[in-house]
């Protein structure tokens, strides 16, 4: 079995018994021993056209070929992970400290103020972390809650962002409306803003466009759509760069906020890191990158979950 197929199995294999009687409704996840909770919205299973049509203005070549994708049901956090949520993990003294990302651990100290003067609270989104750090946060959630949390795949992210739409943006093609749903270069004042300050999409998700770009699970390949699966596609990790980031951010133009737009991560996002070797946790030059979590309805076994995290945290 190929690496690709093994990870697809890890993501999608389930115990039928674990689904019996389970309610697929929005819920609030509370983190025991902390004041933190966050809302998760139900994303129904379905099919959609992933990527952009060749007729879409400002389309990039890596957004095709457009193809129909089937997505399994999952929950997604209503907004980007906030500093308060992240700090519950960052400051959890019950977990061992480590210089490497292994086991259940917490991040190395930040060497500069990565709040960029915005403050650590329940409203501002946490930022400047690597994809591995975001996955480590997901593993911590599993440790704290018993539920398998992870980053969304590119396909899940786009499916949730579109919320049934087929247009350039979830609300249509009129760029003049973008300011009602997103913070981007024209209205952000060169800084990120409080989560859920703009209108949500049709499925109740805030800031899918703009504010911060968001990590996905996928290794970025420009031609991935040509070889991807038609159901729950996932491009597993191969190297640290490039990873796929979605949604555009407060520093981007409207073109980068289109539902189909794909952004590859780059080593220069950490070029000013003074540490040797450079941190595996923090990205000094990526204040515009954050993440949100998902929880698949189909929960893998404990063994499958451990294998999944190990693949992304090696």
KOLRONU-691525 format. One record per residue (C-alpha): residue number from 1; residue in three letters; x, y, z. Coordinates in pm, whole numbers, padded with zeros to 5 digits. Last residue first. Layout:
BEGIN
NODE  nr rest      x      y      z
NODE NUM  ALA      X      Y      Z
...
// end
This chain:
BEGIN
NODE  nr rest      x      y      z
NODE 314  UNK  00824  01328  01253
NODE 313  UNK  00515  01521  01354
NODE 312  UNK  00290  01469  01054
NODE 311  UNK  00327  01091  01019
NODE 310  UNK  00329  01045  01399
NODE 309  UNK -00006  01224  01424
NODE 308  UNK -00166  00978  01183
NODE 307  UNK -00006  00671  01336
NODE 306  UNK -00138  00773  01680
NODE 305  UNK -00485  00825  01536
NODE 304  UNK -00482  00486  01365
NODE 303  UNK -00387  00313  01689
NODE 302  UNK -00658  00496  01884
NODE 301  UNK -00917  00395  01626
NODE 300  UNK -01040  00643  01364
NODE 299  UNK -01337  00875  01425
NODE 298  UNK -01578  00907  01132
NODE 297  UNK -01751  01233  01222
NODE 296  UNK -01426  01406  01133
NODE 295  UNK -01314  01679  01373
NODE 294  UNK -01182  01999  01221
NODE 293  UNK -00948  02267  01347
NODE 292  UNK -00871  02625  01251
NODE 291  UNK -00542  02775  01143
NODE 290  UNK -00308  03075  01140
NODE 289  UNK -00083  03253  00890
NODE 288  UNK -00062  03633  00842
NODE 287  UNK  00211  03687  01102
NODE 286  UNK  00430  03479  00872
NODE 285  UNK  00778  03633  00892
NODE 284  UNK  00890  03503  01231
NODE 283  UNK  00747  03157  01172
NODE 282  UNK  00743  02959  01498
NODE 281  UNK  00741  02592  01594
NODE 280  UNK  01019  02414  01404
NODE 279  UNK  01251  02697  01503
NODE 278  UNK  01557  02772  01292
NODE 277  UNK  01872  02578  01374
NODE 276  UNK  02020  02807  01487
NODE 275  UNK  01782  03071  01624
NODE 274  UNK  01757  03428  01494
NODE 273  UNK  01442  03360  01286
NODE 272  UNK  01447  03629  01018
NODE 271  UNK  01394  03386  00726
NODE 270  UNK  01094  03208  00873
NODE 269  UNK  00830  03279  00608
NODE 268  UNK  01123  03266  00366
NODE 267  UNK  01101  02886  00376
NODE 266  UNK  00778  02901  00176
NODE 265  UNK  00422  02775  00215
NODE 264  UNK  00225  02713 -00103
NODE 263  UNK -00097  02915 -00150
NODE 262  UNK -00401  02775 -00332
NODE 261  UNK -00692  02985 -00456
NODE 260  UNK -01020  02802 -00514
NODE 259  UNK -01239  03005 -00277
NODE 258  UNK -01094  03338 -00399
NODE 257  UNK -00907  03532 -00131
NODE 256  UNK -00578  03561 -00323
NODE 255  UNK -00743  03759 -00603
NODE 254  UNK -00891  04000 -00347
NODE 253  UNK -00543  04135 -00261
NODE 252  UNK -00351  03999  00037
NODE 251  UNK -00208  04146  00358
NODE 250  UNK -00514  04068  00574
NODE 249  UNK -00508  03708  00459
NODE 248  UNK -00576  03457  00182
NODE 247  UNK -00807  03162  00233
NODE 246  UNK -00584  02857  00208
NODE 245  UNK -00236  02726  00289
NODE 244  UNK -00088  02415  00131
NODE 243  UNK  00249  02287  00251
NODE 242  UNK  00579  02322  00060
NODE 241  UNK  00805  02269  00239
NODE 240  UNK  00870  02053  00545
NODE 239  UNK  00899  01742  00330
NODE 238  UNK  00690  01443  00225
NODE 237  UNK  00363  01493  00408
NODE 236  UNK  00043  01334  00275
NODE 235  UNK -00169  01467 -00017
NODE 234  UNK -00526  01395  00090
NODE 233  UNK -00837  01343 -00120
NODE 232  UNK -01166  01269  00061
NODE 231  UNK -01321  01097 -00241
NODE 230  UNK -01225  01158 -00604
NODE 229  UNK -00862  01071 -00530
NODE 228  UNK -00590  01307 -00648
NODE 227  UNK -00379  01257 -00961
NODE 226  UNK -00448  01561 -01178
NODE 225  UNK -00559  01764 -00877
NODE 224  UNK -00209  01742 -00730
NODE 223  UNK -00045  01922 -01022
NODE 222  UNK  00084  02226 -00831
NODE 221  UNK  00191  02011 -00538
NODE 220  UNK  00148  02134 -00182
NODE 219  UNK  00167  01877  00097
NODE 218  UNK -00178  01872  00243
NODE 217  UNK -00294  01899  00603
NODE 216  UNK -00428  02255  00571
NODE 215  UNK -00294  02573  00728
NODE 214  UNK -00506  02888  00722
NODE 213  UNK -00451  03239  00586
NODE 212  UNK -00538  03497  00849
NODE 211  UNK -00788  03786  00828
NODE 210  UNK -00902  03691  00479
NODE 209  UNK -01153  03437  00354
NODE 208  UNK -01275  03159  00579
NODE 207  UNK -01315  03442  00827
NODE 206  UNK -01635  03312  00988
NODE 205  UNK -01810  02980  00925
NODE 204  UNK -02189  02962  00971
NODE 203  UNK -02266  02730  00682
NODE 202  UNK -02386  03006  00446
NODE 201  UNK -02068  03208  00503
NODE 200  UNK -02017  03423  00810
NODE 199  UNK -02035  03806  00812
NODE 198  UNK -01740  03997  00958
NODE 197  UNK -01608  04038  01313
NODE 196  UNK -01598  03662  01370
NODE 195  UNK -01233  03670  01477
NODE 194  UNK -01079  03994  01600
NODE 193  UNK -00851  04163  01350
NODE 192  UNK -00525  04110  01162
NODE 191  UNK -00311  04408  01074
NODE 190  UNK -00217  04619  00771
NODE 189  UNK -00511  04863  00805
NODE 188  UNK -00734  04565  00722
NODE 187  UNK -00966  04726  00464
NODE 186  UNK -00785  04721  00128
NODE 185  UNK -00529  04450  00203
NODE 184  UNK -00782  04195  00326
NODE 183  UNK -01030  04156  00611
NODE 182  UNK -01326  03947  00500
NODE 181  UNK -01701  03903  00475
NODE 180  UNK -01851  04250  00430
NODE 179  UNK -01537  04377  00257
NODE 178  UNK -01582  04110 -00012
NODE 177  UNK -01906  04265 -00137
NODE 176  UNK -01726  04493 -00386
NODE 175  UNK -01567  04178 -00532
NODE 174  UNK -01898  04075 -00687
NODE 173  UNK -01860  03710 -00791
NODE 172  UNK -02091  03541 -00541
NODE 171  UNK -02120  03501 -00161
NODE 170  UNK -01886  03202 -00130
NODE 169  UNK -01633  03379 -00355
NODE 168  UNK -01547  03300 -00717
NODE 167  UNK -01881  03124 -00764
NODE 166  UNK -01985  02761 -00728
NODE 165  UNK -02152  02795 -00387
NODE 164  UNK -02263  02507 -00164
NODE 163  UNK -02076  02618  00146
NODE 162  UNK -01780  02733 -00067
NODE 161  UNK -01554  02762  00236
NODE 160  UNK -01656  02422  00374
NODE 159  UNK -01583  02246  00043
NODE 158  UNK -01260  02445  00002
NODE 157  UNK -01136  02345  00348
NODE 156  UNK -01245  01985  00313
NODE 155  UNK -01062  01954 -00019
NODE 154  UNK -00747  02121  00112
NODE 153  UNK -00751  01879  00405
NODE 152  UNK -00867  02022  00735
NODE 151  UNK -00631  02032  01033
NODE 150  UNK -00680  01772  01302
NODE 149  UNK -00897  01676  01598
NODE 148  UNK -00961  01319  01708
NODE 147  UNK -01174  01329  02022
NODE 146  UNK -01054  01213  02365
NODE 145  UNK -01085  01568  02498
NODE 144  UNK -00749  01665  02648
NODE 143  UNK -00513  01429  02460
NODE 142  UNK -00710  01478  02138
NODE 141  UNK -00686  01854  02188
NODE 140  UNK -00311  01813  02244
NODE 139  UNK -00288  01626  01914
NODE 138  UNK -00459  01920  01743
NODE 137  UNK -00210  02162  01902
NODE 136  UNK  00070  01943  01768
NODE 135  UNK -00088  01968  01422
NODE 134  UNK -00071  02349  01448
NODE 133  UNK  00293  02327  01560
NODE 132  UNK  00371  02103  01265
NODE 131  UNK  00211  02354  01028
NODE 130  UNK  00440  02622  01165
NODE 129  UNK  00313  02898  01392
NODE 128  UNK  00298  03271  01311
NODE 127  UNK -00060  03323  01426
NODE 126  UNK -00315  03309  01705
NODE 125  UNK -00644  03475  01617
NODE 124  UNK -00764  03768  01827
NODE 123  UNK -01088  03717  02018
NODE 122  UNK -01028  03513  02333
NODE 121  UNK -00718  03707  02432
NODE 120  UNK -00340  03740  02399
NODE 119  UNK -00270  04099  02295
NODE 118  UNK -00251  04276  01959
NODE 117  UNK  00106  04402  01998
NODE 116  UNK  00246  04177  01726
NODE 115  UNK  00095  03877  01909
NODE 114  UNK  00415  03701  01808
NODE 113  UNK  00618  03894  02064
NODE 112  UNK  00969  03767  01998
NODE 111  UNK  01162  03451  02093
NODE 110  UNK  00848  03249  02155
NODE 109  UNK  00915  02975  02406
NODE 108  UNK  00936  02615  02274
NODE 107  UNK  00597  02470  02203
NODE 106  UNK  00422  02202  02406
NODE 105  UNK  00463  01827  02421
NODE 104  UNK  00263  01513  02358
NODE 103  UNK  00505  01282  02183
NODE 102  UNK  00759  01442  01957
NODE 101  UNK  00817  01792  01824
NODE 100  UNK  01171  01864  01934
NODE  99  UNK  01318  02077  02209
NODE  98  UNK  01084  01922  02461
NODE  97  UNK  00864  02030  02750
NODE  96  UNK  00647  01764  02911
NODE  95  UNK  00274  01830  02950
NODE  94  UNK  00107  01908  03281
NODE  93  UNK  00243  02262  03257
NODE  92  UNK -00016  02358  02995
NODE  91  UNK  00094  02710  02903
NODE  90  UNK  00114  02669  02525
NODE  89  UNK -00193  02445  02512
NODE  88  UNK -00429  02679  02700
NODE  87  UNK -00232  02952  02523
NODE  86  UNK -00359  02836  02183
NODE  85  UNK -00724  02867  02284
NODE  84  UNK -00667  03208  02441
NODE  83  UNK -00466  03319  02137
NODE  82  UNK -00756  03232  01909
NODE  81  UNK -00800  02940  01669
NODE  80  UNK -00967  03066  01351
NODE  79  UNK -01345  03070  01347
NODE  78  UNK -01648  02840  01344
NODE  77  UNK -01439  02532  01415
NODE  76  UNK -01522  02258  01167
NODE  75  UNK -01722  01938  01215
NODE  74  UNK -01707  01656  00966
NODE  73  UNK -01909  01463  00708
NODE  72  UNK -01732  01282  00425
NODE  71  UNK -01644  01470  00107
NODE  70  UNK -01693  01356 -00254
NODE  69  UNK -01495  01550 -00513
NODE  68  UNK -01600  01653 -00864
NODE  67  UNK -01309  01789 -01065
NODE  66  UNK -01159  02119 -01181
NODE  65  UNK -00829  02053 -01354
NODE  64  UNK -00725  02263 -01195
NODE  63  UNK -00647  02529 -00939
NODE  62  UNK -00270  02493 -00993
NODE  61  UNK -00298  02688 -01320
NODE  60  UNK -00405  03007 -01144
NODE  59  UNK -00741  03177 -01206
NODE  58  UNK -00744  03556 -01215
NODE  57  UNK -01075  03555 -01408
NODE  56  UNK -01260  03225 -01390
NODE  55  UNK -01321  03080 -01739
NODE  54  UNK -01089  02782 -01683
NODE  53  UNK -01320  02674 -01402
NODE  52  UNK -01179  02686 -01048
NODE  51  UNK -01086  02406 -00811
NODE  50  UNK -01305  02148 -00644
NODE  49  UNK -01651  02084 -00787
NODE  48  UNK -01865  01961 -00501
NODE  47  UNK -02002  01643 -00346
NODE  46  UNK -02162  01584 -00007
NODE  45  UNK -02123  01501  00361
NODE  44  UNK -02258  01767  00593
NODE  43  UNK -02040  02024  00773
NODE  42  UNK -02161  02058  01131
NODE  41  UNK -02032  02364  01319
NODE  40  UNK -01786  02355  01609
NODE  39  UNK -01779  02627  01874
NODE  38  UNK -01487  02691  02108
NODE  37  UNK -01422  02663  02479
NODE  36  UNK -01145  02791  02704
NODE  35  UNK -01163  02871  03075
NODE  34  UNK -00916  02586  03140
NODE  33  UNK -00910  02267  03349
NODE  32  UNK -01114  02070  03097
NODE  31  UNK -01124  02220  02749
NODE  30  UNK -01482  02284  02643
NODE  29  UNK -01600  02199  02294
NODE  28  UNK -01929  02362  02197
NODE  27  UNK -02154  02173  01959
NODE  26  UNK -02312  02184  01615
NODE  25  UNK -02510  01867  01543
NODE  24  UNK -02429  01522  01416
NODE  23  UNK -02562  01324  01711
NODE  22  UNK -02395  00987  01762
NODE  21  UNK -02636  00703  01834
NODE  20  UNK -02424  00447  01659
NODE  19  UNK -02115  00608  01507
NODE  18  UNK -01857  00437  01727
NODE  17  UNK -02005  00097  01645
NODE  16  UNK -01916  00139  01281
NODE  15  UNK -01550  00173  01379
NODE  14  UNK -01384  00405  01138
NODE  13  UNK -01127  00425  00860
NODE  12  UNK -01126  00767  00690
NODE  11  UNK -00815  00959  00795
NODE  10  UNK -00594  00657  00860
NODE   9  UNK -00711  00491  00538
NODE   8  UNK -00627  00805  00341
NODE   7  UNK -00290  00800  00514
NODE   6  UNK -00216  00445  00404
NODE   5  UNK -00333  00520  00051
NODE   4  UNK -00089  00808  00008
NODE   3  UNK  00202  00620  00163
NODE   2  UNK  00139  00342 -00091
NODE   1  UNK  00000  00000  00000
// end
